[in-house]
Amino acid sequence: MSDTAFVKHSIDLNDADLPVAESCLRNQQPIFEVLQQELSDGDVVLEIGSGTGQHAAYVTQRLPQVRWQPSEMAENMANINAWRTSVQADNFLPPLVLDITQDLWPVKQVDAVFSANVVHFVGWDKVRAMMAGIGRVLKDTGLAIFYGPYNYNGEFTSAGNRQLDQWLKSRDPSSGIKDFEQVVMTARKEKLRLLKDIAMPANNRILVMQKYV
Ligand SMILES: C[S@@+](CC[C@H](N)C(=O)[O-])C[C@H]1O[C@@H](n2cnc3c(N)ncnc32)[C@H](O)[C@@H]1O
């Protein structure tokens, strides 16, 4: 199953019928463990491409001192709002409609940015737009944290990632798993420098970048 499948089924949270991406059930705890290390008390974190809103729900319940700003395309607002209603955490902010290709993003300065599984889901033009947008809204020295699969030296790191890439391209030929080195270079143009490249389960990575002045 791809990393993008959303299914509707009930999970044990206020008996709600919530949208669930199975991949999030697997990766939310390992991602949380990294975020817990990297984020600071009081941070406002912009999440890009929040999908179902599960990461927002998981993190806000465990890090009440962090204010989480989810964002997505308009069609996914209902999903994120359903999770927000269930969780009822003050630090789970109302989701914003944010298309990364917009020139104007509906946020001012944020302390950190998080995005899971968006870089491979979209084409390079959108990745460049996303990095440029992050460069505009992230405060100096703020962190940008990207979870997902990457290729190294032009090679897939697993058969599963190769299959995911084929599936991605079958629905959007411009999308697909990106080369780590090119992602780092693209980010660098927006004053984001790589601090950490962290191995995650299932051949995923977390790239932690910092905006430099
Ligand atoms: C693979 S899903 C990842 C969802 C979630 N972050 C997760 O890890 O489960 C990719 C997400 O990127 C979003 N997306 C695609 N194009 C986008 C754009 N132009 N601007 C903002 N989000 C976009 C999609 O709506 C989708 O929810």
The ligand as an SDF file (V2000), in Angstrom:
LIG
                    3D

 27 29  0  0  0  0  0  0  0  0999 V2000
    1.3530   11.8280    0.6270 C   0  0  0  0  0  0  0  0  0  0  0  0
    0.2650   12.9920    1.2880 S   0  0  0  0  0  0  0  0  0  0  0  0
    0.9640   13.2570    2.8850 C   0  0  0  0  0  0  0  0  0  0  0  0
   -0.0500   13.6580    3.8870 C   0  0  0  0  0  0  0  0  0  0  0  0
    0.4870   13.7270    5.3360 C   0  0  0  0  0  0  0  0  0  0  0  0
    1.5000   14.7380    5.4780 N   0  0  0  0  0  0  0  0  0  0  0  0
    1.0060   12.3940    5.7530 C   0  0  0  0  0  0  0  0  0  0  0  0
    2.2130   12.2270    5.9160 O   0  0  0  0  0  0  0  0  0  0  0  0
    0.1980   11.4800    5.9060 O   0  0  0  0  0  0  0  0  0  0  0  0
    0.7440   14.4480    0.4150 C   0  0  0  0  0  0  0  0  0  0  0  0
   -0.1070   15.6420    0.7690 C   0  0  0  0  0  0  0  0  0  0  0  0
    0.3720   16.7790    0.0560 O   0  0  0  0  0  0  0  0  0  0  0  0
   -0.7380   17.6050   -0.2270 C   0  0  0  0  0  0  0  0  0  0  0  0
   -0.4320   18.4990   -1.3310 N   0  0  0  0  0  0  0  0  0  0  0  0
   -0.3220   18.1640   -2.6400 C   0  0  0  0  0  0  0  0  0  0  0  0
   -0.0920   19.2520   -3.3790 N   0  0  0  0  0  0  0  0  0  0  0  0
   -0.0590   20.2950   -2.5230 C   0  0  0  0  0  0  0  0  0  0  0  0
    0.1170   21.7010   -2.6850 C   0  0  0  0  0  0  0  0  0  0  0  0
    0.2890   22.2340   -3.9030 N   0  0  0  0  0  0  0  0  0  0  0  0
    0.1020   22.4760   -1.5920 N   0  0  0  0  0  0  0  0  0  0  0  0
   -0.0970   21.9450   -0.3740 C   0  0  0  0  0  0  0  0  0  0  0  0
   -0.2770   20.6260   -0.1510 N   0  0  0  0  0  0  0  0  0  0  0  0
   -0.2660   19.8180   -1.2150 C   0  0  0  0  0  0  0  0  0  0  0  0
   -1.8350   16.6220   -0.5650 C   0  0  0  0  0  0  0  0  0  0  0  0
   -3.1190   17.2010   -0.4240 O   0  0  0  0  0  0  0  0  0  0  0  0
   -1.5690   15.4840    0.3940 C   0  0  0  0  0  0  0  0  0  0  0  0
   -2.3580   15.5410    1.5510 O   0  0  0  0  0  0  0  0  0  0  0  0
  1  2  1  0
  2  3  1  0
  2 10  1  0
  3  4  1  0
  4  5  1  0
  5  6  1  0
  5  7  1  0
  7  8  2  0
  7  9  1  0
 10 11  1  0
 11 12  1  0
 11 26  1  0
 12 13  1  0
 13 14  1  0
 13 24  1  0
 14 15  1  0
 14 23  1  0
 15 16  2  0
 16 17  1  0
 17 18  1  0
 17 23  2  0
 18 19  1  0
 18 20  2  0
 20 21  1  0
 21 22  2  0
 22 23  1  0
 24 25  1  0
 24 26  1  0
 26 27  1  0
M  CHG  2   2   1   9  -1
M  END
$$$$
